[in-house]
Amino acid sequence: MLIKLPVNHNDRSMTCVFQITFDNNDIIVKPYLDDNNLIKICLYHKFYGLCEYAIYFPLIFKKYNNLLVNELFFIFALMYDEDIINNSNFLSLLVNKINTKLKTIYTIPKLSDFNKKFLEYIIKNYNNNNNTLDNYDNIDHFLTCMYLKVQYHLNLSLFIIYMRSHNSINDYAFTKKININIKNLYNFTFEFFGNINTLENHIHFIKYPEKLLINNYYFITRNNKILKVYLNKITPKSFIINNNKELVIDKYIITPYPNNYKDDITIDMLFKKVVNYKLMDLIGKNIYKKHPLYRQILEYFYSDNQYEKLALVKLLSDKFITIEPKYSNIMSNVSILMDENISFESFKQITDINNKFDINVLKCLLEQYTYPIYYNKRTLAPTFAKILYYSFKFNKDIVANKSSVTGFFTKEINEIIGPKIKYIYTTFIRIYIKINSRDLAFIYNSKLYTDYLHFTIFNILLHNDNFNLLEKNKFFYLIRNKFINNIILLQAINLLTWKNISKKTSYLKFILTNKLENNKLLFYENNINKYILENDMDSRIKRVIVDPLTMFNYLKTERDYIKWIFFLDNEINKLFYNPIKLTTQEHYILGKMIYMLFKVKTQNLDDKTYTDTLEYCKKHQNLILYKDRINIRLKDIYKNSPINLGYLAKHLYTRANSSITLTDEIEYTIDDLENKLIQVTRRYYKYKSKYLNIKLSELSSNIDI
C-alpha cells in the first residue's frame, strides 16, 4: 500500500511516497523507490506548530492492544495529536491510512496510556544489547540498528523521567546505562518560557513553584511589570537579588516563569519542548563512549548533506564484507574527497584511510578555492583548511627542494597552483616544514605581522583552529608564546610617540628587553627592522631604541636623569668603559652626576657650574674614575659635550690630591722640597723658552722687508 506523507527536504515542506506493508504483528513503513532512508518527517502540534523529526527508515510499528508502538514511542506520544488530521501531520495521516486499510481503530500511544505495565512491555520487546558491528550484514542494517538503539534509550529515559515527575515507577530498577542517560538528561540545560535551566530544575519549578531555589533565575511581577532577576538569598521578609538588592516579599510575586503564561506551563509542555533539541547525541555519547567512530556516525542522522553521508559510509565500508550496490555505484562515480560539500572532518578521515597522495584531489581543491578565511575573520574557510591539511600530510609529495626559492614545489604542483593562492599557500607550506624541523626562525618573518592575510591565517592556526591542522605539542605552544610576544612588541612600538613616551615607559622597557634578548623581528643585522615600523615613527624614538643612552640628550631635570638611570637597569654598564657594580644609592648619585656633567657649558675652573660638578664627582670618584681615567662614556652619549675628558680626569685627580695634611705619619725633609722646586723651575723655563720662540717667529713673519 502506498501513501503520500509530508516530509522536510532542504528546509522545504513536500510530500514523499511511502510504502506500508503488513507482516503478522508488524506494520512496516519505508520510502518507496528512494535510496535515502534518513528522512525528516513533518509533525504538527497545536502549541508549537509545524515541527520535524529525523527518522531512519524502515519505521516498524508493533500492535499492542489498540496502540501502534515502536522505539520512538515517547516522542511520538508527545507529537501526536489525534484531533488534528491535516496535510502537515505525518503521524495523523499514517494512522488514518492504516485504520482505513485494516478497518479497525489504532492510535499512537498518548501520555495518559503510560504506566508500569506499558514500561515492562517496552523493555521486553525493544531492549537490544548489541554494540558491535560484527552482527550486521551491511551498512544500512548497521545504521538502522544504531538509530533504533539510541532512540530506544532516549525514549525510555525520557519516559522514566516523565513518569517520575508524576510520582510513578520510582521503585523500578534500571540498568547502569539507563541510569546514566537519565542523569545526563536531568542535567541537560535549555530554555523554557524565558528561563534557561536544567531539565531537573524545570520539573521542580513546575511541580513546586512555591519552593524557591537560590542561585537561580526567577521572574518578579509588580503592577503588571515583569522583571527577570537572579535570586541569591531568601530571608523571612525579603528576597536578595542580583547580589545585593533587597526586595520585600509582600510587595512582589516571584515565579520561575512569567506569570502570564502559567496556564501553559505544564510537565507535558516541558517535555514537548525538550525533544526538539539534539538529544540523540547526548544519549549516543553514553552508549558508544568507547567508540569514537560511532559518535561521529550519530551526526549522520542530523545531516542533510548527501555527500557527508556518503563519506561516513566510506569510513564504515572497510568494516563490512559486502556493501550495498546503491553505495558502491555512487562511490565509484563520485569522488567524495573532491566534493566541496563534504565536511572537513570526513575529508580528513577519508584522507587518512586512503593515505595516498592524489594530485587530482589537490587540483580540485585548488580550483574550489576562493578565499582563505570566513567573512567573520575568525575561522578558516573549509576549502582552504582541506588544502592545507592535504598538503601538510603529503608535503613530501609536493615539495621538491625545501631550501630552494624558485624550485620549491615539484613541476606538477607548480602547474596547478593558481596565482590567487600561490603566495599564501607557499608561505604556509614552508611554515609547516619549519615547524616539523623545530626551526623557530620563521616566527620572526615580518610578513606574518604586517600582511593582513598572513597574520590572520597564522593567528587562527594558533588560537582558533577548529580543524586542528597543527599538532598541539610543546613546540606548538612555544611558537604561540613567541607569536603573542611579537604582537605585543609591535603594538608597543607603534603606540609609542614622543609626546606619550614619558607615560609609556613600560612599553619602551618591553621593547628594550626584546632587543636585549636579540629578538630578530625587532633587529636585523644590528639595525631596526624598518618593515615592522610605521613610516611616520619619530626618529628620536628610533634612536632611543637603538641606543637608550641617547635619551640623556632629551632630558631636562635632575629627577629625569635619575629616573632614566634606574630605567636602564641591565643596560647601565653600557655607560662605563669598565663595568662596575652599583648599589641603589649609587644609582641616585650617578643620575645626578650625569645631569651635572650635561649642564656644564664651559670647562673652566672659574665657572661655578664646572667647579660644583668637580666637587660632586670628587666625592664619588669611584663612579667616574678608573685608574685615573674617566670611566663614563660621556662622549658617546653626549656628542657635543664641551668637556675634555683628559682635562676632567686631571682636574679631578689634582683636586682630589691638592690639599696637604700635616700628620705625624708623613714628614717632608728640606732636601725633598728643594728637589721638587728644582724640577718645577726647570719645567717653567722649558715652556717659557718654547713660548718666546713662537712669539719671535710670529713677529718676523709680520715684518715687511
C-alpha positions as CSV (number, residue, x, y, z in Angstrom):
1,M,0.0,0.0,0.0
2,L,1.3,3.4,-1.0
3,I,0.7,6.8,0.7
4,K,2.0,10.3,0.3
5,L,3.2,11.8,3.6
6,P,4.6,15.2,4.5
7,V,8.4,15.5,4.9
8,N,11.0,18.2,5.1
9,H,13.7,18.2,2.5
10,N,16.3,21.0,2.3
11,D,14.2,23.2,4.6
12,R,11.2,22.8,2.3
13,S,7.9,21.0,3.1
14,M,7.0,18.5,0.4
15,T,5.4,15.0,0.1
16,C,7.2,11.7,-0.3
17,V,5.7,8.4,-1.3
18,F,5.9,5.7,1.3
19,Q,5.1,2.0,1.2
20,I,3.1,0.4,4.0
21,T,3.4,-3.4,4.4
22,F,1.7,-5.7,7.0
23,D,3.7,-8.6,8.4
24,N,2.0,-10.6,11.1
25,N,2.0,-8.3,14.1
26,D,4.2,-5.6,12.5
27,I,3.4,-2.7,10.3
28,I,6.4,-1.6,8.2
29,V,6.7,1.9,6.7
30,K,9.6,2.8,4.3
31,P,10.3,5.1,1.4
32,Y,9.1,3.9,-2.0
33,L,11.7,4.0,-4.8
34,D,14.0,6.2,-2.8
35,D,17.5,5.2,-1.7
36,N,17.6,7.8,1.1
37,N,16.5,6.1,4.3
38,L,17.0,9.1,6.5
39,I,14.1,11.5,6.2
40,K,12.8,14.3,8.3
41,I,9.1,13.8,8.8
42,C,6.7,16.7,9.5
43,L,4.6,16.8,12.6
44,Y,2.1,19.3,13.8
45,H,1.4,20.4,17.3
46,K,-1.3,22.9,18.2
47,F,1.1,24.9,20.5
48,Y,4.5,24.7,18.8
49,G,3.1,24.5,15.2
50,L,5.0,22.6,12.5
51,C,7.9,20.5,13.8
52,E,10.2,18.0,12.2
53,Y,12.0,14.8,13.4
54,A,14.7,12.8,11.6
55,I,13.6,9.1,11.1
56,Y,15.8,6.4,9.7
57,F,13.5,4.1,7.9
58,P,12.1,1.5,7.9
59,L,9.7,2.5,10.6
60,I,8.3,-0.6,12.2
61,F,5.2,-0.5,14.5
62,K,4.1,-3.3,16.7
63,K,0.4,-3.8,17.7
64,Y,-0.1,-3.6,21.5
65,N,-3.8,-3.7,22.3
66,N,-5.1,-0.9,20.1
67,L,-1.8,1.0,20.1
68,L,0.9,1.3,17.5
69,V,4.3,1.1,19.3
70,N,7.9,1.4,18.3
71,E,11.3,2.6,19.7
72,L,10.1,6.3,19.3
73,F,7.0,5.7,21.4
74,F,7.5,8.6,23.9
75,I,8.5,11.2,21.3
76,F,5.6,10.2,19.1
77,A,3.2,10.4,22.1
78,L,4.4,14.0,22.6
79,M,4.0,15.0,19.0
80,Y,0.9,13.0,18.0
81,D,-2.4,14.8,18.2
82,E,-5.3,12.6,17.0
83,D,-7.6,15.6,16.9
84,I,-5.6,17.2,14.2
85,I,-5.7,15.5,10.8
86,N,-4.3,17.7,8.1
87,N,-1.7,17.5,5.3
88,S,1.0,18.7,7.6
89,N,0.9,15.8,10.1
90,F,2.9,12.7,9.2
91,L,1.6,10.5,12.1
92,S,-2.1,11.5,11.8
93,L,-2.2,10.8,8.1
94,L,-0.3,7.5,8.6
95,V,-2.6,6.2,11.4
96,N,-5.7,7.2,9.4
97,K,-4.5,5.3,6.4
98,I,-3.7,2.2,8.4
99,N,-7.1,2.3,10.1
100,T,-8.8,2.6,6.7
101,K,-6.9,-0.4,5.4
102,L,-7.4,-2.6,8.4
103,K,-10.9,-1.3,9.1
104,T,-10.1,-1.0,12.8
105,I,-9.1,1.7,15.3
106,Y,-5.4,2.0,16.1
107,T,-3.7,5.0,17.6
108,I,-0.3,6.2,18.7
109,P,0.1,5.9,22.5
110,K,-0.8,9.0,24.4
111,L,0.8,10.2,27.6
112,S,-2.2,9.0,29.6
113,D,-1.6,5.5,28.3
114,F,1.8,5.2,30.1
115,N,2.0,3.0,33.2
116,K,4.2,0.3,34.7
117,K,2.7,-2.4,32.6
118,F,3.5,-0.4,29.4
119,L,7.0,0.1,30.6
120,E,7.5,-3.7,31.0
121,Y,6.2,-4.3,27.5
122,I,8.7,-1.7,26.1
123,I,11.7,-3.2,27.9
124,K,10.7,-6.8,26.9
125,N,10.2,-6.1,23.2
126,Y,12.8,-3.4,22.4
127,N,15.8,-3.9,24.6
128,N,18.8,-4.5,22.4
129,N,22.3,-5.1,23.8
130,N,24.3,-5.5,20.6
131,N,27.2,-3.0,20.5
132,T,29.4,-4.3,17.8
133,L,29.5,-4.1,14.0
134,D,30.1,-7.8,13.7
135,N,26.4,-8.7,13.9
136,Y,25.2,-6.7,10.9
137,D,25.0,-7.7,7.3
138,N,25.5,-4.4,5.6
139,I,25.8,-0.7,6.3
140,D,22.0,0.0,6.1
141,H,21.4,-2.7,8.6
142,F,24.0,-1.2,10.9
143,L,22.7,2.4,10.6
144,T,19.1,1.2,11.2
145,C,20.1,-0.7,14.4
146,M,22.2,2.1,15.6
147,Y,19.5,4.6,15.2
148,L,16.8,2.4,16.8
149,K,19.1,1.6,19.7
150,V,19.8,5.2,20.5
151,Q,16.1,6.1,20.1
152,Y,15.1,3.2,22.4
153,H,17.5,4.5,25.1
154,L,16.4,8.1,24.6
155,N,12.7,7.5,24.6
156,L,12.9,5.1,27.6
157,S,15.0,7.5,29.6
158,L,12.6,10.4,28.9
159,F,9.6,8.1,29.6
160,I,11.1,7.2,33.1
161,I,11.8,10.9,33.9
162,Y,8.3,11.8,32.8
163,M,6.7,9.1,35.0
164,R,8.9,10.0,38.0
165,S,7.7,13.6,37.6
166,H,4.2,12.2,38.1
167,N,5.4,10.2,41.1
168,S,5.2,6.8,39.3
169,I,7.6,3.8,38.9
170,N,10.0,5.3,41.5
171,D,10.7,1.9,42.8
172,Y,11.6,0.3,39.4
173,A,15.3,-0.8,38.9
174,F,17.0,0.0,35.6
175,T,20.4,-0.8,34.0
176,K,23.5,1.3,34.6
177,K,23.4,2.8,31.1
178,I,19.7,3.9,31.5
179,N,20.5,5.5,34.9
180,I,23.4,7.4,33.3
181,N,21.2,8.5,30.5
182,I,18.6,9.8,33.0
183,K,21.3,11.7,34.9
184,N,22.6,13.3,31.7
185,L,19.1,14.3,30.6
186,Y,18.3,15.7,34.1
187,N,21.4,17.9,33.7
188,F,20.6,19.0,30.1
189,T,20.2,22.8,30.0
190,F,17.7,24.5,27.7
191,E,15.4,27.5,27.6
192,F,11.7,27.1,28.6
193,F,9.5,30.2,28.7
194,G,12.4,32.5,29.2
195,N,14.2,30.6,31.9
196,I,17.4,28.8,30.9
197,N,17.9,25.9,33.3
198,T,18.4,22.1,33.6
199,L,15.5,19.7,33.0
200,E,15.6,18.7,36.6
201,N,15.2,22.3,37.8
202,H,12.5,22.9,35.2
203,I,10.5,19.9,36.6
204,H,11.0,21.3,40.2
205,F,9.8,24.8,39.1
206,I,6.6,23.4,37.6
207,K,5.8,20.9,40.4
208,Y,6.8,23.1,43.3
209,P,6.7,26.8,42.2
210,E,6.5,28.0,45.8
211,K,9.7,26.1,46.8
212,L,12.3,28.6,45.6
213,L,15.8,27.5,44.7
214,I,18.6,30.0,45.4
215,N,21.2,30.8,42.8
216,N,18.6,30.5,40.0
217,Y,16.8,32.9,37.8
218,Y,13.2,33.9,38.6
219,F,10.6,36.4,37.4
220,I,9.2,39.1,39.7
221,T,5.9,40.8,39.0
222,R,4.6,44.1,40.4
223,N,1.9,46.2,38.9
224,N,1.8,44.1,35.7
225,K,5.5,44.7,35.2
226,I,7.7,41.6,34.8
227,L,11.4,41.6,35.5
228,K,13.9,38.7,35.3
229,V,16.3,38.5,38.4
230,Y,18.9,36.2,39.9
231,L,17.9,35.0,43.3
232,N,20.9,34.9,45.7
233,K,19.2,34.6,49.1
234,I,15.9,34.3,50.9
235,T,15.2,35.9,54.3
236,P,11.9,35.6,56.2
237,K,10.9,39.1,54.9
238,S,12.8,39.7,51.7
239,F,14.5,38.4,48.6
240,I,18.1,39.2,47.9
241,I,18.6,39.5,44.2
242,N,21.4,40.5,41.8
243,N,24.0,40.1,44.7
244,N,22.9,42.9,46.9
245,K,19.4,44.3,46.2
246,E,16.7,43.5,48.7
247,L,13.0,43.2,47.8
248,V,10.2,42.9,50.4
249,I,8.4,39.6,49.9
250,D,4.9,41.0,50.4
251,K,5.2,43.6,47.6
252,Y,6.2,41.2,44.8
253,I,5.1,38.0,43.1
254,I,8.1,35.7,42.4
255,T,7.7,32.8,39.9
256,P,10.1,30.7,37.9
257,Y,8.4,31.7,34.6
258,P,6.4,34.8,33.6
259,N,3.2,34.7,35.5
260,N,1.1,35.5,32.4
261,Y,2.0,32.0,30.9
262,K,1.1,30.0,34.0
263,D,-1.8,28.1,32.3
264,D,0.5,26.8,29.5
265,I,3.4,25.8,31.8
266,T,2.9,22.0,32.4
267,I,5.1,18.9,32.6
268,D,3.7,17.8,29.2
269,M,4.6,21.0,27.6
270,L,8.0,20.9,29.1
271,F,8.7,17.5,27.5
272,K,7.3,18.6,24.2
273,K,9.8,21.4,24.3
274,V,12.9,19.4,25.3
275,V,12.5,16.7,22.5
276,N,13.1,19.5,19.9
277,Y,16.7,19.6,21.0
278,K,19.6,17.4,19.8
279,L,19.3,14.7,22.4
280,M,20.4,11.7,20.3
281,D,24.0,12.9,20.5
282,L,23.7,13.2,24.3
283,I,22.5,9.6,24.6
284,G,24.8,8.2,21.9
285,K,27.9,9.5,23.6
286,N,27.0,7.4,26.7
287,I,26.0,4.3,24.8
288,Y,29.1,4.4,22.5
289,K,31.6,6.2,24.7
290,K,34.3,3.6,23.9
291,H,33.7,4.0,20.2
292,P,34.7,7.5,18.8
293,L,33.7,6.5,15.3
294,Y,30.2,5.6,16.5
295,R,29.8,9.0,18.0
296,Q,30.7,10.6,14.7
297,I,28.2,8.5,12.8
298,L,25.5,9.9,15.0
299,E,25.9,13.1,13.0
300,Y,24.7,11.1,10.0
301,F,21.2,11.3,11.5
302,Y,21.3,15.1,11.7
303,S,22.9,16.0,8.4
304,D,21.1,17.0,5.2
305,N,24.2,16.6,3.2
306,Q,24.2,13.6,1.0
307,Y,27.9,13.7,0.3
308,E,28.6,13.9,4.0
309,K,26.5,10.7,4.5
310,L,28.5,9.0,1.7
311,A,31.7,10.0,3.4
312,L,30.5,8.3,6.6
313,V,29.5,5.2,4.6
314,K,33.0,5.1,3.2
315,L,34.5,5.3,6.7
316,L,32.5,2.2,7.5
317,S,33.0,0.3,4.3
318,D,36.1,-1.5,5.5
319,K,34.1,-2.9,8.4
320,F,31.8,-4.9,6.1
321,I,32.3,-7.7,3.7
322,T,29.6,-6.5,1.4
323,I,28.4,-3.0,0.5
324,E,25.0,-2.5,-1.0
325,P,25.1,-1.6,-4.7
326,K,23.5,1.8,-4.2
327,Y,26.5,2.9,-2.2
328,S,29.2,1.3,-4.3
329,N,27.7,2.7,-7.5
330,I,27.6,6.2,-6.1
331,M,31.1,6.0,-4.7
332,S,32.6,4.7,-7.9
333,N,31.1,7.7,-9.9
334,V,31.7,10.5,-7.3
335,S,35.0,11.4,-5.8
336,I,34.0,12.2,-2.2
337,L,37.2,14.0,-1.5
338,M,36.7,16.3,-4.4
339,D,33.3,17.4,-3.5
340,E,33.1,20.8,-1.8
341,N,30.0,19.7,0.2
342,I,31.9,17.2,2.3
343,S,32.8,18.3,5.8
344,F,36.4,18.8,6.8
345,E,36.1,16.0,9.5
346,S,35.0,13.4,7.0
347,F,37.5,14.7,4.4
348,K,40.3,14.2,7.0
349,Q,39.3,10.7,8.0
350,I,38.9,9.5,4.4
351,T,42.3,11.0,3.5
352,D,43.8,9.2,6.4
353,I,42.2,5.9,5.4
354,N,43.4,6.2,1.8
355,N,46.8,7.5,2.9
356,K,47.9,8.1,-0.6
357,F,48.6,11.3,-2.4
358,D,46.4,12.1,-5.5
359,I,47.3,15.2,-7.4
360,N,43.8,15.3,-8.8
361,V,42.3,15.8,-5.3
362,L,44.7,18.7,-4.7
363,K,43.9,20.2,-8.1
364,C,40.2,20.0,-7.5
365,L,40.6,21.7,-4.1
366,L,42.7,24.5,-5.5
367,E,40.0,25.1,-8.2
368,Q,37.3,25.3,-5.5
369,Y,39.4,27.9,-3.5
370,T,38.0,31.4,-3.3
371,Y,39.3,33.0,-0.1
372,P,41.2,31.5,2.9
373,I,39.1,32.8,5.8
374,Y,35.4,33.2,6.5
375,Y,33.8,36.6,6.5
376,N,33.9,36.8,10.3
377,K,37.7,36.6,10.1
378,R,37.8,34.2,13.0
379,T,37.9,30.8,11.2
380,L,39.5,29.3,8.1
381,A,37.3,28.6,5.2
382,P,36.7,24.8,5.0
383,T,38.1,24.5,1.4
384,F,41.3,26.3,2.4
385,A,41.6,24.1,5.5
386,K,41.3,21.0,3.3
387,I,44.0,22.3,1.1
388,L,46.3,22.9,4.0
389,Y,45.6,19.5,5.6
390,Y,46.1,17.6,2.4
391,S,49.3,19.5,1.6
392,F,50.7,19.2,5.1
393,K,50.1,15.4,5.2
394,F,51.7,14.8,1.8
395,N,54.3,17.6,1.8
396,K,57.0,15.2,0.7
397,D,55.0,14.6,-2.5
398,I,54.6,18.2,-3.4
399,V,57.9,19.8,-2.2
400,A,60.9,19.3,-4.5
401,N,63.6,21.3,-2.7
402,K,63.0,22.8,0.8
403,S,65.8,25.3,0.5
404,S,65.0,26.5,-3.0
405,V,63.2,29.7,-3.7
406,T,62.2,29.1,-7.4
407,G,62.2,25.3,-7.3
408,F,60.4,24.7,-4.0
409,F,57.4,22.7,-5.5
410,T,57.5,19.9,-8.0
411,K,56.9,20.7,-11.6
412,E,53.4,19.1,-11.4
413,I,52.4,21.1,-8.4
414,N,53.6,24.4,-9.9
415,E,51.4,23.8,-12.9
416,I,48.2,23.5,-10.8
417,I,48.8,26.3,-8.3
418,G,47.0,29.4,-9.4
419,P,48.4,33.0,-8.8
420,K,45.5,33.7,-6.5
421,I,46.6,31.3,-3.8
422,K,50.3,30.7,-4.6
423,Y,51.8,33.4,-2.3
424,I,49.9,32.3,0.8
425,Y,50.0,28.6,0.0
426,T,53.8,28.6,-0.4
427,T,54.3,30.6,2.9
428,F,52.3,28.2,5.0
429,I,53.8,25.0,3.5
430,R,57.2,26.5,4.3
431,I,56.0,27.3,7.9
432,Y,54.7,23.7,8.3
433,I,58.1,22.3,7.2
434,K,59.9,24.6,9.6
435,I,57.6,23.5,12.5
436,N,58.3,19.9,11.7
437,S,62.0,20.5,11.8
438,R,61.7,22.5,15.1
439,D,63.1,25.7,13.4
440,L,61.9,28.9,15.1
441,A,63.4,31.3,12.5
442,F,60.1,31.7,10.6
443,I,58.4,33.3,13.7
444,Y,60.5,36.4,13.1
445,N,59.3,36.9,9.5
446,S,57.9,40.4,9.4
447,K,55.4,39.2,6.7
448,L,53.5,37.3,9.4
449,Y,52.8,40.5,11.2
450,T,52.5,43.2,8.5
451,D,50.5,41.3,5.9
452,Y,46.8,41.1,6.8
453,L,46.1,37.6,5.4
454,H,49.3,36.0,6.6
455,F,48.7,37.4,10.1
456,T,45.0,36.4,10.3
457,I,45.6,32.9,9.0
458,F,48.5,32.2,11.3
459,N,46.7,33.7,14.3
460,I,43.7,31.4,13.6
461,L,46.1,28.4,13.3
462,L,47.5,29.1,16.7
463,H,44.4,30.3,18.6
464,N,41.1,29.4,16.9
465,D,41.9,26.4,14.7
466,N,38.7,24.3,14.6
467,F,40.4,21.9,12.2
468,N,43.4,21.0,14.3
469,L,45.9,21.4,11.4
470,L,48.9,21.7,13.7
471,E,49.9,19.2,16.4
472,K,49.4,20.6,19.9
473,N,52.8,19.8,21.4
474,K,55.4,21.8,23.4
475,F,56.9,23.3,20.3
476,F,53.5,24.5,19.2
477,Y,52.9,26.3,22.5
478,L,56.4,27.8,22.3
479,I,55.6,29.2,18.8
480,R,52.3,30.6,20.1
481,N,54.0,32.3,23.1
482,K,56.7,33.8,20.7
483,F,53.9,35.0,18.3
484,I,52.0,36.6,21.1
485,N,55.1,38.3,22.4
486,N,55.9,39.7,19.0
487,I,52.4,41.0,18.5
488,I,52.6,42.8,21.9
489,L,56.1,44.1,20.8
490,L,54.7,45.6,17.6
491,Q,51.8,47.1,19.4
492,A,54.1,48.7,21.9
493,I,56.4,50.1,19.2
494,N,53.5,51.6,17.2
495,L,51.8,53.0,20.2
496,L,54.8,55.0,21.3
497,T,55.0,58.7,20.4
498,W,57.4,61.4,21.6
499,K,54.6,63.1,23.5
500,N,53.5,60.0,25.4
501,I,56.8,58.3,25.9
502,S,57.1,59.6,29.5
503,K,53.8,57.9,30.4
504,K,54.5,54.7,28.5
505,T,58.0,53.8,29.7
506,S,56.7,50.3,30.4
507,Y,56.2,49.9,26.6
508,L,59.8,51.1,26.0
509,K,61.0,48.8,28.7
510,F,59.4,45.8,27.0
511,I,60.9,46.8,23.6
512,L,64.4,47.1,25.1
513,T,64.0,43.7,26.8
514,N,63.2,42.1,23.5
515,K,66.2,43.9,22.0
516,L,68.4,42.6,24.7
517,E,67.1,39.1,24.1
518,N,68.1,39.5,20.4
519,N,64.6,39.4,19.0
520,K,65.2,39.2,15.3
521,L,61.8,40.7,14.5
522,L,62.9,44.0,16.1
523,F,66.6,44.0,15.0
524,Y,68.1,42.7,11.8
525,E,71.9,42.9,11.4
526,N,72.2,45.4,14.3
527,N,69.7,47.7,12.8
528,I,66.0,48.3,13.5
529,N,63.8,46.2,11.1
530,K,62.2,49.0,9.1
531,Y,59.5,46.7,7.8
532,I,57.8,46.4,11.1
533,L,57.7,50.1,12.0
534,E,55.2,52.7,10.8
535,N,56.7,55.1,8.4
536,D,55.8,58.2,10.4
537,M,57.5,56.9,13.6
538,D,59.6,59.7,15.3
539,S,63.3,59.4,14.6
540,R,64.1,60.2,18.2
541,I,62.2,57.1,19.4
542,K,64.2,55.0,16.9
543,R,67.5,56.5,18.3
544,V,66.4,55.6,21.8
545,I,65.5,52.1,20.9
546,V,68.9,51.6,19.1
547,D,70.8,53.2,22.0
548,P,68.9,54.0,25.2
549,L,71.8,56.2,26.4
550,T,70.9,58.8,23.8
551,M,67.8,59.6,25.9
552,F,70.1,61.7,28.2
553,N,70.3,64.3,25.4
554,Y,66.5,64.9,25.7
555,L,66.1,65.0,29.5
556,K,65.7,68.3,31.4
557,T,65.5,67.8,35.2
558,E,67.8,66.1,37.6
559,R,64.9,63.9,38.6
560,D,64.6,62.7,35.0
561,Y,68.2,61.7,34.8
562,I,68.0,59.7,38.0
563,K,64.8,58.1,36.8
564,W,66.4,57.1,33.5
565,I,69.4,55.6,35.3
566,F,67.0,53.3,37.1
567,F,65.2,52.6,33.9
568,L,68.4,51.4,32.1
569,D,68.8,48.6,34.7
570,N,70.5,45.8,32.7
571,E,72.0,48.2,30.2
572,I,73.5,50.5,32.8
573,N,77.0,49.1,32.3
574,K,77.0,50.5,28.8
575,L,77.6,53.8,30.4
576,F,81.1,52.7,31.5
577,Y,84.2,51.7,29.7
578,N,84.9,49.3,32.5
579,P,81.7,47.8,34.1
580,I,81.1,48.3,37.8
581,K,78.5,47.1,40.3
582,L,76.2,49.8,41.6
583,T,74.1,49.9,44.8
584,T,70.7,51.5,44.9
585,Q,72.1,54.7,46.4
586,E,74.8,54.9,43.8
587,H,72.0,54.9,41.1
588,Y,70.8,58.2,42.5
589,I,74.4,59.5,42.7
590,L,75.2,58.5,39.1
591,G,72.0,60.1,37.8
592,K,72.8,63.4,39.5
593,M,76.4,63.2,38.3
594,I,75.4,62.8,34.6
595,Y,72.9,65.6,35.0
596,M,75.6,67.9,36.3
597,L,78.1,66.9,33.5
598,F,75.4,67.6,30.9
599,K,74.7,71.1,32.3
600,V,78.4,72.2,32.1
601,K,78.7,74.9,29.4
602,T,82.4,75.7,29.7
603,Q,85.2,73.6,31.1
604,N,86.7,76.5,33.1
605,L,87.8,76.4,36.7
606,D,86.3,79.9,37.0
607,D,82.9,78.5,36.0
608,K,80.9,77.7,39.2
609,T,78.8,75.0,37.4
610,Y,82.0,73.2,36.4
611,T,83.6,73.5,39.8
612,D,80.5,72.3,41.5
613,T,80.5,69.3,39.2
614,L,84.1,68.6,40.0
615,E,83.4,68.8,43.8
616,Y,80.5,66.3,43.4
617,C,82.4,64.0,41.2
618,K,85.4,64.1,43.6
619,K,83.2,62.9,46.4
620,H,82.1,59.9,44.3
621,Q,85.1,59.4,42.1
622,N,84.7,55.6,42.2
623,L,81.8,56.1,39.8
624,I,83.6,58.3,37.3
625,L,87.3,57.4,37.6
626,Y,89.0,54.1,36.9
627,K,92.8,54.0,37.2
628,D,93.0,57.8,37.0
629,R,90.9,57.9,33.7
630,I,87.3,58.9,33.1
631,N,85.2,55.7,33.1
632,I,81.9,57.2,32.0
633,R,81.3,57.2,28.2
634,L,80.4,60.8,28.1
635,K,81.4,61.5,24.5
636,D,79.3,58.5,23.3
637,I,76.1,59.7,24.9
638,Y,76.8,63.5,24.7
639,K,78.3,64.2,21.3
640,N,78.5,68.0,21.7
641,S,79.9,68.0,25.2
642,P,82.3,70.8,25.9
643,I,84.2,68.7,28.4
644,N,87.6,67.3,27.6
645,L,87.8,64.0,29.4
646,G,91.6,64.3,29.8
647,Y,91.4,67.6,31.5
648,L,88.4,66.4,33.5
649,A,90.4,63.5,34.8
650,K,93.4,65.8,35.5
651,H,91.2,68.3,37.4
652,L,89.6,65.5,39.4
653,Y,92.9,63.9,40.2
654,T,94.5,67.3,41.0
655,R,91.7,68.5,43.2
656,A,91.5,65.2,44.9
657,N,95.2,65.3,45.8
658,S,95.9,69.1,46.1
659,S,95.3,69.5,49.8
660,I,98.1,68.8,52.3
661,T,97.5,67.5,55.7
662,L,100.4,67.5,58.2
663,T,100.5,64.5,60.3
664,D,103.0,62.5,62.3
665,E,102.8,59.8,59.7
666,I,104.0,62.0,56.8
667,E,107.2,64.0,57.0
668,Y,109.0,66.1,54.3
669,T,112.7,66.9,54.5
670,I,114.3,70.1,53.2
671,D,116.1,68.1,50.6
672,D,112.8,66.8,49.2
673,L,111.4,70.2,48.9
674,E,114.5,71.7,47.2
675,N,114.4,68.8,44.7
676,K,110.7,69.5,43.9
677,L,111.5,73.2,43.5
678,I,114.3,72.5,41.0
679,Q,112.0,70.2,38.9
680,V,109.3,72.8,38.8
681,T,111.8,75.6,37.9
682,R,113.2,73.6,35.1
683,R,109.7,72.9,33.7
684,Y,108.9,76.6,33.9
685,Y,112.0,77.7,31.9
686,K,111.4,74.9,29.4
687,Y,107.9,76.0,28.5
688,K,108.9,79.8,28.7
689,S,111.6,79.2,26.1
690,K,109.1,77.5,23.8
691,Y,106.7,80.4,24.2
692,L,109.3,83.0,23.3
693,N,110.4,81.2,20.2
694,I,106.8,81.1,19.0
695,K,106.3,84.8,19.5
696,L,109.6,85.7,17.7
697,S,108.6,83.6,14.7
698,E,105.2,85.4,14.6
699,L,106.9,88.8,14.7
700,S,109.4,88.0,12.0
701,S,106.7,86.9,9.6
702,N,104.9,90.2,10.0
703,I,108.0,92.4,9.2
704,D,107.8,93.7,5.6
705,I,111.4,93.5,4.1
